[in-house]
Amino acid sequence: NGGKDDYIIIDGQQRITTISILLLAFKNLLLKNELIPTEYTYDNLLRRVESVLINDDEEIRLNPAPNSRNAYFALFKEEDDFIQDSNVTSNYTYFLNRLREDKEQFTADKIWDAINSFNIIDIYLEAGDDAQLIFESLNSTGLALSEGDKIRNYLMMSLSIKEQERYYEEYWRKIETNTYPRTDFFIRDFLTIKTR
């Protein structure tokens, strides 16, 4: 979420979420003066980090996947509000501790320079493009999608973002939770029973 447009990230949402969690840990250590920049001015560096995380309307830019959204948004609040049993919170804590422990190796300037050296390739899809096919081909060198992931993506890709979120929360999440790790077996059995 940011500016006037919302974009759906088809491939790379986990990487972008992880980078934003790292940036948030970095920002909080800057605010506590546990990391001190030397080449950049403190205010300038803090402003740059915040502009990546928060838009001009003071809203969090990234809207993560529904299963990690609440935990991610909680990281922008007080520590008492953190959702402790979430992987998102565990990742944040890992980055916070790692940056604290290795201040000599991970200085504020080095961290910011490393983040600035990332290259993000963005490919915008038109209305007629087959998002599922593109996602599968982009993801072919990463962790293979499960058959359940492919079924979910296929079912959701024709829906609006609001409908996707509603269907995910009301239906898919329950199916996935109760049939983990082989959601595809459940779908196959369900379709077999329904279609005979």
Sine and cosine of phi, psi and omega as CSV:
sin_phi,cos_phi,sin_psi,cos_psi,sin_omega,cos_omega
0.00,0.00,0.80,-0.60,0.03,-1.00
0.01,-1.00,0.55,-0.83,0.03,-1.00
0.87,0.49,-0.62,-0.79,-0.05,-1.00
-0.99,-0.12,-0.24,0.97,-0.10,-1.00
-0.89,-0.46,0.56,-0.83,0.16,-0.99
-0.95,-0.32,0.65,-0.76,0.02,-1.00
-0.84,-0.54,0.64,-0.77,0.11,-0.99
-1.00,-0.04,0.81,-0.59,0.03,-1.00
-1.00,-0.01,0.90,-0.43,-0.04,-1.00
-1.00,0.10,-0.65,0.76,-0.01,-1.00
-0.71,-0.70,0.80,-0.60,0.06,-1.00
0.94,-0.35,0.10,0.99,-0.03,-1.00
-0.89,0.45,-0.63,0.78,0.00,-1.00
-0.89,0.45,-0.66,0.75,0.02,-1.00
-0.90,0.43,-0.70,0.72,-0.02,-1.00
-0.92,0.40,-0.63,0.78,0.04,-1.00
-0.89,0.46,-0.70,0.72,0.00,-1.00
-0.89,0.46,-0.68,0.73,0.01,-1.00
-0.90,0.44,-0.65,0.76,0.00,-1.00
-0.93,0.37,-0.55,0.84,0.08,-1.00
-0.91,0.40,-0.66,0.75,0.08,-1.00
-0.86,0.50,-0.71,0.70,0.01,-1.00
-0.89,0.46,-0.62,0.79,0.01,-1.00
-0.92,0.40,-0.67,0.74,0.07,-1.00
-0.89,0.46,-0.68,0.73,0.03,-1.00
-0.86,0.50,-0.74,0.67,0.01,-1.00
-0.86,0.51,-0.71,0.71,-0.04,-1.00
-0.92,0.39,-0.55,0.84,0.08,-1.00
-0.95,0.32,-0.55,0.83,0.10,-1.00
-0.90,0.44,-0.71,0.71,-0.02,-1.00
-0.89,0.46,-0.53,0.85,0.00,-1.00
-1.00,0.03,0.07,1.00,-0.04,-1.00
0.86,0.50,0.47,0.88,0.07,-1.00
-1.00,0.05,-0.31,0.95,0.15,-0.99
-0.81,-0.59,0.78,-0.63,-0.06,-1.00
-0.85,-0.52,0.85,-0.52,0.05,-1.00
-0.95,0.30,0.50,-0.87,0.05,-1.00
-0.90,-0.43,-0.67,0.74,-0.01,-1.00
-0.99,0.14,-0.58,0.82,0.00,-1.00
-0.99,-0.14,0.47,-0.88,0.13,-0.99
-0.97,0.24,0.50,-0.87,-0.05,-1.00
-0.84,0.54,-0.77,0.63,-0.04,-1.00
-0.89,0.45,-0.65,0.76,0.00,-1.00
-0.90,0.44,-0.70,0.71,-0.01,-1.00
-0.91,0.40,-0.69,0.72,0.02,-1.00
-0.88,0.47,-0.67,0.75,0.03,-1.00
-0.88,0.47,-0.67,0.75,0.01,-1.00
-0.89,0.45,-0.71,0.70,-0.01,-1.00
-0.90,0.44,-0.71,0.70,-0.02,-1.00
-0.90,0.44,-0.55,0.83,-0.01,-1.00
-0.93,0.37,-0.39,0.92,0.06,-1.00
-0.98,0.20,-0.58,0.81,-0.09,-1.00
-1.00,0.03,-0.56,0.83,-0.13,-0.99
-0.82,-0.58,0.66,-0.75,0.01,-1.00
-1.00,0.05,-0.03,-1.00,-0.06,-1.00
-0.90,0.43,-0.38,0.92,0.01,-1.00
-1.00,0.00,0.24,0.97,0.00,-1.00
0.90,0.43,0.48,0.88,0.04,-1.00
-0.96,-0.30,0.52,-0.85,0.05,-1.00
-0.92,0.39,0.78,-0.63,-0.09,-1.00
-0.93,0.37,-0.70,0.72,-0.11,-0.99
-1.00,0.02,0.72,-0.69,0.08,-1.00
-0.90,-0.44,1.00,-0.06,-0.14,-0.99
-0.93,0.37,0.05,-1.00,0.05,-1.00
-0.83,0.55,0.52,-0.85,-0.09,-1.00
-0.81,0.58,-0.57,0.82,-0.06,-1.00
-0.95,0.30,-0.21,0.98,0.03,-1.00
-0.83,-0.56,0.04,1.00,-0.09,-1.00
-0.87,0.49,-0.78,0.62,-0.06,-1.00
-0.88,0.48,-0.68,0.73,0.00,-1.00
-0.92,0.40,-0.63,0.78,0.01,-1.00
-0.90,0.43,-0.75,0.66,-0.01,-1.00
-0.90,0.43,-0.53,0.85,0.02,-1.00
-0.90,0.44,-0.47,0.88,0.00,-1.00
-0.90,0.43,-0.32,0.95,0.01,-1.00
-1.00,0.02,0.02,1.00,0.00,-1.00
-0.95,-0.31,-0.30,-0.95,0.03,-1.00
-0.95,0.31,0.43,-0.90,-0.05,-1.00
-0.87,0.50,-0.49,0.87,0.03,-1.00
-0.90,0.43,-0.39,0.92,-0.02,-1.00
-1.00,0.07,-0.13,0.99,-0.05,-1.00
-0.88,0.48,0.58,-0.82,0.06,-1.00
-1.00,-0.05,0.98,-0.17,-0.20,-0.98
-0.92,0.40,-0.49,0.87,-0.06,-1.00
-1.00,-0.02,0.38,0.93,-0.01,-1.00
-0.97,-0.25,0.59,-0.81,0.09,-1.00
-0.90,0.44,-0.52,0.86,0.03,-1.00
-0.87,0.49,-0.72,0.69,0.02,-1.00
-0.92,0.40,-0.64,0.77,0.05,-1.00
-0.88,0.48,-0.66,0.75,0.02,-1.00
-0.91,0.40,-0.66,0.75,0.05,-1.00
-0.87,0.50,-0.74,0.68,0.00,-1.00
-0.88,0.47,-0.64,0.77,0.04,-1.00
-0.86,0.51,-0.76,0.65,-0.02,-1.00
-0.89,0.45,-0.68,0.74,-0.01,-1.00
-0.86,0.51,-0.76,0.65,-0.02,-1.00
-0.92,0.39,-0.66,0.75,-0.02,-1.00
-0.90,0.45,-0.68,0.73,0.01,-1.00
-0.93,0.37,-0.56,0.83,0.04,-1.00
-0.93,0.38,-0.72,0.69,-0.09,-1.00
-0.93,0.38,-0.55,0.84,-0.11,-0.99
-0.91,-0.41,0.75,0.67,-0.03,-1.00
-0.86,0.51,-0.52,0.85,-0.02,-1.00
-0.92,0.38,-0.70,0.72,-0.04,-1.00
-0.98,0.19,-0.67,0.75,-0.07,-1.00
-0.96,-0.28,0.96,0.28,0.03,-1.00
-0.96,0.27,0.32,-0.95,-0.01,-1.00
-0.83,0.55,-0.68,0.74,-0.03,-1.00
-0.92,0.40,-0.67,0.74,0.00,-1.00
-0.91,0.42,-0.65,0.76,0.00,-1.00
-0.89,0.45,-0.75,0.66,-0.02,-1.00
-0.90,0.44,-0.65,0.76,0.03,-1.00
-0.89,0.46,-0.63,0.77,0.02,-1.00
-0.91,0.43,-0.70,0.71,0.00,-1.00
-0.90,0.43,-0.63,0.78,0.04,-1.00
-0.92,0.40,-0.35,0.94,-0.02,-1.00
-1.00,0.07,-0.11,0.99,0.06,-1.00
-0.89,0.46,0.60,-0.80,0.13,-0.99
-0.93,-0.36,0.82,-0.58,0.07,-1.00
-0.93,-0.36,0.82,-0.57,0.03,-1.00
-0.98,-0.18,0.87,-0.50,0.03,-1.00
-0.92,-0.40,0.77,-0.63,0.00,-1.00
-0.87,-0.49,0.89,-0.45,-0.02,-1.00
-1.00,-0.02,0.74,-0.68,-0.02,-1.00
-0.99,-0.14,0.59,-0.81,0.08,-1.00
-1.00,0.04,0.20,-0.98,-0.06,-1.00
-0.83,0.55,-0.59,0.81,-0.06,-1.00
-1.00,0.06,-0.10,1.00,-0.04,-1.00
-0.94,0.34,0.55,-0.83,0.01,-1.00
-1.00,0.03,1.00,-0.06,-0.08,-1.00
-0.86,0.51,-0.63,0.77,-0.02,-1.00
-0.89,0.46,-0.71,0.70,-0.01,-1.00
-0.90,0.43,-0.68,0.73,0.01,-1.00
-0.90,0.43,-0.69,0.73,0.02,-1.00
-0.86,0.51,-0.72,0.69,-0.01,-1.00
-0.89,0.46,-0.63,0.78,-0.02,-1.00
-0.96,0.28,-0.60,0.80,0.06,-1.00
-0.92,0.39,-0.57,0.82,-0.09,-1.00
-1.00,0.08,-0.02,1.00,-0.13,-0.99
-0.90,0.43,-0.38,0.92,0.02,-1.00
-0.99,-0.11,-0.13,0.99,0.01,-1.00
-0.99,-0.14,-0.39,-0.92,0.03,-1.00
-0.91,0.41,0.78,-0.62,-0.05,-1.00
-0.89,0.46,0.63,-0.77,0.07,-1.00
-0.95,0.30,0.62,-0.79,0.11,-0.99
-0.97,0.25,0.29,-0.96,0.05,-1.00
-0.89,0.46,-0.58,0.82,0.06,-1.00
-0.88,0.47,-0.65,0.76,0.06,-1.00
-0.88,0.48,-0.68,0.73,-0.02,-1.00
-0.90,0.43,-0.65,0.76,0.02,-1.00
-0.90,0.44,-0.74,0.67,0.02,-1.00
-0.85,0.53,-0.75,0.66,-0.02,-1.00
-0.87,0.49,-0.67,0.74,-0.01,-1.00
-0.89,0.45,-0.69,0.73,-0.02,-1.00
-0.93,0.37,-0.57,0.82,-0.10,-0.99
-1.00,0.03,-0.37,0.93,-0.20,-0.98
-0.90,0.44,-0.39,0.92,-0.02,-1.00
-1.00,-0.02,-0.03,1.00,-0.04,-1.00
-1.00,-0.08,0.40,-0.92,0.11,-0.99
-0.94,0.34,0.24,-0.97,-0.02,-1.00
-0.86,0.51,-0.71,0.71,0.00,-1.00
-0.87,0.49,-0.69,0.72,0.01,-1.00
-0.91,0.41,-0.65,0.76,0.03,-1.00
-0.85,0.53,-0.73,0.69,-0.02,-1.00
-0.89,0.45,-0.68,0.74,-0.01,-1.00
-0.91,0.42,-0.73,0.68,-0.01,-1.00
-0.90,0.43,-0.62,0.78,0.01,-1.00
-0.89,0.46,-0.78,0.63,-0.05,-1.00
-0.92,0.40,-0.70,0.71,-0.11,-0.99
-0.98,0.18,-0.49,0.87,-0.11,-0.99
-0.82,-0.58,-0.87,0.49,-0.20,-0.98
-0.90,0.44,-0.67,0.74,-0.03,-1.00
-0.85,0.52,-0.67,0.74,0.02,-1.00
-0.90,0.43,-0.69,0.72,0.02,-1.00
-0.87,0.49,-0.76,0.65,-0.05,-1.00
-0.88,0.47,-0.69,0.72,-0.01,-1.00
-0.89,0.45,-0.67,0.74,-0.08,-1.00
-0.99,0.11,-0.19,0.98,-0.03,-1.00
-0.86,-0.50,0.12,0.99,-0.01,-1.00
-0.85,0.52,0.66,-0.76,0.09,1.00
-0.99,-0.13,0.09,1.00,-0.09,-1.00
-0.88,-0.48,0.92,0.39,0.04,-1.00
-0.85,0.53,-0.56,0.83,-0.03,-1.00
-0.89,0.45,-0.55,0.83,0.05,-1.00
-0.90,0.44,-0.68,0.74,0.03,-1.00
-0.88,0.47,-0.73,0.68,-0.01,-1.00
-0.87,0.49,-0.69,0.73,0.02,-1.00
-0.88,0.48,-0.73,0.68,0.00,-1.00
-0.90,0.43,-0.66,0.75,0.02,-1.00
-0.87,0.48,-0.73,0.68,-0.01,-1.00
-0.92,0.40,-0.58,0.81,0.05,-1.00
-0.88,0.47,-0.71,0.71,0.01,-1.00
-0.91,0.42,-0.69,0.72,-0.06,-1.00
-0.94,0.35,-0.63,0.78,-0.09,-1.00
-0.99,-0.15,-0.16,0.99,-0.02,-1.00
0.86,0.51,0.00,0.00,0.00,0.00
